[in-house]
Amino acid sequence: MKICIQDKLNEKKITRYELSKRLCVTYKTIDNIYKGTSTVINLNLLEALCTILECTPNDILIFESSDNSYFTQK
């Protein structure tokens, strides 16, 4: 699963820098989310992102099939 905020940022004409300031997080945090390199996101941050971008988590969370060995019982 990954977060895709590029389209929403472009739609709202918000820069990554401006988003980081509005969310009170570092630019690096937003840049990692933007680039898809973030592996963890706090639910409070996800909620704040959705509020600012005027979307739902379904609009920015993308499911990508991966190795499901984490859920495989032995």
Secondary structure, 3 states (H helix, E strand, C coil): CEECCHHHHHHHCCCHHHHHHHHCCCHHHHHHHHHCCCCCCCHHHHHHHHHHHCCCHHHHEECCCCCCHHHCCC
